[in-house]
Amino acid sequence: MRIPDNETIVRFANFFKVSPMYMLGFSHLMNGEEFLLDVLENIESEDCTEGLKAKYALEEYRK
């Protein structure tokens, strides 16, 4: 069995427009945008200043 080097993994990930972590099965998030949205959604659920900022950012993104 051969394992590709990191450069090859990144090339394939870029070709398929997914993150290397998704391609290797370490993440359910396909790309950086999904990661950012996931993080903002988790912060939004908190009842604090950062939660309000995340809520505003998500509202602006979804427009």
VEXLOKE-16455 format. One record per atom (N, C-alpha, C, O): residue number from 1; residue in three letters; x negated, y negated, z. Coordinates in steps of 0.05 Angstrom, whole numbers, plus 5000, padded with zeros to 4 digits. Atoms other than C-alpha are relative to their C-alpha. Layout:
% VEXLOKE-16455
NUM,ALA,X,Y,Z
...
% end
This chain:
% VEXLOKE-16455
1,MET,4983,5023,5000
1,MET,5000,5000,5000
1,MET,4982,4975,5000
1,MET,4963,4974,5015
2,ARG,5015,5025,5001
2,ARG,4974,4931,4982
2,ARG,5016,4977,5011
2,ARG,5040,4976,5007
3,ILE,4986,5023,4988
3,ILE,4991,4868,5019
3,ILE,4989,4975,4987
3,ILE,4964,4971,4986
4,PRO,5010,5024,5013
4,PRO,4987,4801,4982
4,PRO,4988,4981,5020
4,PRO,4995,4980,5043
5,ASP,5012,5020,4983
5,ASP,4944,4746,5009
5,ASP,5019,4976,5004
5,ASP,5039,4975,4990
6,ASN,4982,5022,4994
6,ASN,4975,4682,5037
6,ASN,5005,4982,4976
6,ASN,5028,4973,4972
7,GLU,4997,5017,5023
7,GLU,4964,4643,4973
7,GLU,5021,5012,4981
7,GLU,5038,4998,4970
8,THR,4981,4986,5017
8,THR,5003,4695,4933
8,THR,5028,4998,5012
8,THR,5048,4994,4997
9,ILE,4974,5002,4987
9,ILE,5059,4695,4984
9,ILE,5012,4972,4996
9,ILE,5036,4970,4990
10,VAL,4990,5028,5003
10,VAL,5065,4619,4980
10,VAL,5008,4995,4971
10,VAL,5029,4982,4966
11,ARG,4993,5004,5028
11,ARG,5065,4621,4904
11,ARG,5027,5013,4994
11,ARG,5044,5001,4980
12,PHE,4975,4987,5005
12,PHE,5122,4672,4903
12,PHE,5023,4985,5014
12,PHE,5044,4981,5002
13,ALA,4979,5016,4985
13,ALA,5161,4632,4956
13,ALA,5007,4975,4984
13,ALA,5031,4969,4982
14,ASN,4994,5024,5015
14,ASN,5154,4569,4915
14,ASN,5015,5007,4974
14,ASN,5034,4992,4967
15,PHE,4987,4991,5024
15,PHE,5175,4606,4852
15,PHE,5030,5005,5005
15,PHE,5047,4997,4989
16,PHE,4972,4993,4993
16,PHE,5239,4632,4886
16,PHE,5014,4978,5016
16,PHE,5037,4981,5023
17,LYS,4989,5023,4985
17,LYS,5249,4565,4923
17,LYS,5011,5009,5027
17,LYS,5033,5001,5035
18,VAL,4994,4992,4973
18,VAL,5250,4597,4991
18,VAL,4975,4996,5017
18,VAL,4953,4992,5007
19,SER,5023,5003,4982
19,SER,5205,4591,5052
19,SER,4985,5026,5001
19,SER,4997,5048,4998
20,PRO,5015,4975,4997
20,PRO,5149,4641,5060
20,PRO,5011,5017,5023
20,PRO,5011,5042,5021
21,MET,4989,4985,4977
21,MET,5179,4661,5128
21,MET,5026,5015,4992
21,MET,5030,5037,5001
22,TYR,4975,4987,5009
22,TYR,5246,4676,5095
22,TYR,4993,5024,4982
22,TYR,5004,5046,4985
23,MET,5007,4979,5019
23,MET,5213,4716,5039
23,MET,4988,5025,5015
23,MET,4993,5047,5006
24,LEU,5012,4978,4985
24,LEU,5175,4758,5090
24,LEU,5019,5013,5021
24,LEU,5012,5033,5034
25,GLY,4980,4988,4982
25,GLY,5238,4771,5131
25,GLY,4998,4990,5029
25,GLY,5010,5002,5047
26,PHE,5004,5010,4973
26,PHE,5217,4730,5192
26,PHE,5021,4978,5007
26,PHE,5023,4971,5031
27,SER,4981,5022,4995
27,SER,5272,4677,5185
27,SER,5025,5005,4983
27,SER,5023,5015,4961
28,HIS,4975,4999,5016
28,HIS,5345,4675,5163
28,HIS,5004,4975,4984
28,HIS,5023,4973,4968
29,LEU,4997,5026,5014
29,LEU,5335,4604,5137
29,LEU,4983,5001,4975
29,LEU,4959,5006,4975
30,MET,5013,4997,5026
30,MET,5318,4602,5063
30,MET,4979,4978,4995
30,MET,4959,4983,4982
31,ASN,5019,5021,5007
31,ASN,5283,4534,5060
31,ASN,4999,4979,5022
31,ASN,5013,4981,5043
32,GLY,5004,5021,4980
32,GLY,5261,4472,5098
32,GLY,5025,4984,5006
32,GLY,5029,4976,5029
33,GLU,4975,5015,4995
33,GLU,5327,4436,5089
33,GLU,5019,5015,5018
33,GLU,5030,5004,5036
34,GLU,4983,4984,4982
34,GLU,5365,4493,5121
34,GLU,4989,5000,5028
34,GLU,5004,5000,5048
35,PHE,5012,5001,4974
35,PHE,5315,4493,5178
35,PHE,5006,4974,5014
35,PHE,5014,4974,5038
36,LEU,4995,5026,4988
36,LEU,5324,4419,5190
36,LEU,5029,4998,5008
36,LEU,5035,4988,5030
37,LEU,4972,5001,4993
37,LEU,5400,4425,5189
37,LEU,5006,5018,5024
37,LEU,5021,5010,5041
38,ASP,4997,4982,4977
38,ASP,5396,4484,5238
38,ASP,4991,4986,5025
38,ASP,5004,4988,5046
39,VAL,5011,5014,4977
39,VAL,5353,4443,5285
39,VAL,5019,4978,5009
39,VAL,5025,4975,5032
40,LEU,4982,5022,4993
40,LEU,5399,4382,5281
40,LEU,5026,5010,5012
40,LEU,5036,4998,5030
41,GLU,4975,4989,4989
41,GLU,5460,4425,5293
41,GLU,4997,5010,5029
41,GLU,5015,5007,5045
42,ASN,5005,4991,4972
42,ASN,5428,4455,5356
42,ASN,4997,4976,5018
42,ASN,5007,4976,5041
43,ILE,5004,5024,4983
43,ILE,5408,4386,5382
43,ILE,5027,4986,5003
43,ILE,5033,4975,5025
44,GLU,4974,5013,4999
44,GLU,5477,4358,5365
44,GLU,5018,5011,5022
44,GLU,5034,4997,5034
45,SER,4984,4988,4979
45,SER,5508,4407,5414
45,SER,4993,4991,5028
45,SER,5009,4996,5047
46,GLU,5008,5009,4973
46,GLU,5470,4376,5472
46,GLU,5014,4973,5006
46,GLU,5018,4956,4988
47,ASP,4986,5024,4991
47,ASP,5504,4321,5512
47,ASP,4979,4980,5010
47,ASP,4975,4976,5034
48,CYS,5021,5019,4993
48,CYS,5448,4269,5510
48,CYS,4995,4981,4977
48,CYS,5009,4983,4956
49,THR,5006,5019,5021
49,THR,5420,4212,5469
49,THR,4991,5013,4974
49,THR,4999,5006,4953
50,GLU,5009,4985,5024
50,GLU,5384,4260,5422
50,GLU,5023,5014,4986
50,GLU,5023,5015,4961
51,GLY,4977,4987,5012
51,GLY,5449,4297,5411
51,GLY,5017,4981,4984
51,GLY,5026,4988,4962
52,LEU,4985,5020,5015
52,LEU,5484,4233,5390
52,LEU,4985,4992,4974
52,LEU,4997,4988,4953
53,LYS,5016,5007,5024
53,LYS,5426,4216,5342
53,LYS,5002,5022,4980
53,LYS,5004,5017,4956
54,ALA,4998,4977,5019
54,ALA,5429,4286,5312
54,ALA,5028,5000,4987
54,ALA,5030,5006,4963
55,LYS,4973,5001,5011
55,LYS,5505,4279,5304
55,LYS,5002,4979,4978
55,LYS,5013,4984,4957
56,TYR,5000,5022,5020
56,TYR,5495,4213,5267
56,TYR,4985,5008,4975
56,TYR,4994,5004,4952
57,ALA,5016,4991,5022
57,ALA,5441,4243,5223
57,ALA,5015,5020,4983
57,ALA,5014,5019,4958
58,LEU,4984,4979,5015
58,LEU,5485,4302,5204
58,LEU,5023,4987,4985
58,LEU,5029,4994,4962
59,GLU,4978,5014,5013
59,GLU,5543,4255,5188
59,GLU,4990,4986,4975
59,GLU,5003,4987,4954
60,GLU,5011,5014,5023
60,GLU,5499,4214,5142
60,GLU,4991,5020,4978
60,GLU,4995,5015,4954
61,TYR,5008,4979,5020
61,TYR,5471,4277,5108
61,TYR,5024,5011,4985
61,TYR,5022,5015,4961
62,ARG,4976,4987,5012
62,ARG,5540,4305,5095
62,ARG,5017,4981,4982
62,ARG,5035,4990,4969
63,LYS,4985,5020,5016
63,LYS,5565,4241,5060
63,LYS,4995,5005,4970
63,LYS,5006,4991,4954
% end
